[in-house]
Amino acid sequence: MSDTITVSGLVATAPRHIVTGEGLPITSFRLASTQRRFDRSNQRWIDGETNWYTITSFRQLAINSATSIGKGDRVVLTGRLKIREWENADRSGINIEIEADSLGHDLMWGTAQFSRTISSGNQSNSHSDNDDKFPAADDADDADAGDNAEEGELVGVASGEAKPF
């Protein structure tokens, strides 16, 4: 049985990217997730316990995360939870691992620019996600597109161009 979990936190180590002898890309890093709560008696936010996870991604997610995620980034991920007990001569403990299915920056803490990768054979091309979703957006006059936005359209903050959602 595999448990699915969603976690947000801080990337605590530089992502380590390797490619196995069989050609399987793997990227892993440690994630610190600290829950915050509001202490009503002191009228302030306080940190709770920090949970530590080892995050591992494979294949295209490993390649994309190795080039996109860095130490100190705030991320959100969903994956399969694996809890493993370990023991050696001196010590014992528990490893909590998450095999990531999806991973991205936590936009609660900042902004990001998305660039989709398209893999065809051994070649990988990258282009803006908006190229396919909004082909007609380039034809709109940026100066007055926001004024002509209809219901059901999202107006871009920076450019003012209307895009259907």
N, C-alpha and C positions, 0 to 999 in steps of 0.2 A: 504494500500500500504506500502511496506517496501523498504527502500532505502539501498543499499549495499554500504559500504565504506571500504577503505583500509587506515590504519593509521600506522605510525611508531612513536615511541616515547620512553620515559623513564618511567619505572614502578616507580610511586611516593610513593606508600604505599605498605606495606607488603600484599601479597595476603591473603584474608580471605576465608577459606574453611569451608563450613558447609554441613551437610547432613540433609535434611528435614525429618520429621516424616514418610513420604511416601517413603523414601530411595533415593530421588533425590539429587545427589551431585551438589553443586554450589560453584564456586570460583569467587571472584570479587576483583578488585583493581582499583586504580586511575591511569590514564595515562596522562602524560604531553607531549604534542607535540608542539615543537617550530620550526617554519620555519626559516631557515637562508637564507640570500641573500647577494650577493656581492655588497658592496657600492663602485662604481667605482670612485666616487669623493675622497674618503679616501683610496682607494685601500686595503680594508679589509672586512672580513666577519662580518656581524652583525646579532644579533638575532631579530626576529620579535616578534609578540605577541605569547603568549603561550595559546594553547587551552587545556582545561581539560576535560577528558572523564572518565566516570565510565564504566569499562569493566566487563562484566559478562559472565561466561561460564557455561555450564551445562553438565551433564553426563560424558562421558569418557574424553572430553576435560577439564572439571573441575578437574578431578582427575589428569590428566597428567600435567596441568598447575600448580596445587597446589604443585607438587613435583619438577617442572622444572623452574618455574619463581620466581624471588626474587626482592625485592626492589632494585632499581638502575640498573636493567637489561634493555638493549635496545631491544625492540621487534617490530615486524611487525604483524599486525592482519587484518583480514577481517571479517566483520560482518554486522549485521543489525542495522542501525542508528535509535534511538528513541529520540525525543526531547519532553520534558515535562515541561510545566510551572507549578510552584508551588507558593503558597501564604499562609502565616500564619498571625497572628495578627500584627506582627512588620515588616515583610519583605516579599519580593517576589523574584523569580528568575527563572532560566531555568536550568534544568538538561539535560545534553547531555549524553546519554547512548549508548553503543554499545554491542549488544549481539553477542559474538564472534562465528564465524563458524570455523575459523582456527587461530592459534596463534603460533608464534615461535620467537626465538632469531634473531635479526637483524645481519646478518653475515658481514655487512659493518663495524661493530665495534669490532668484535672478532670471535672466533671459537666456535664450539659446537660439542659435541659427541652425536649422535642420538641413541636411544635405543627404538625399537618398542615394544609396549605392545600388547599381544594377549590375548583376553578375551574369555574364554570358560566356560560358566556357571558362577559360583562364583569365579573361579580360574583365576588368571592373571599371565601369564608368560612373561618374558622380555628377548629379545635377540637382537643381533646386526642386523640392517637392511640388512647388507651385507650377512648374512647367506643364505637367499633365492635368492637374486639377482645374486650372483656370486659364485655358489657352486664350480666351477672348479678353482677359484682363489687360493684356498689352495694348489692345486696340482702344481702350477707354482713355479719354483725356483726363489725366491725373488731377488737373486743376479743379474740375467741376464734378468728378465722379462721386464724391461724397454728397454733393447736393442732390444728385439724381438717384441716390440709393433707394431701392424699393424695399418693402417689407420682405423679410426672408433673406436679406443680403447683409453681409458683414462688411463694414467700412474699415479699411486698413488704417491704423493709427498714424503711421509714418507717412504713407504716400497718399492717403485719401481715396485709394481706388476701391470700388465696390466689388466684393467677391461673394458669390452665393455660398450659403452653408447648408 
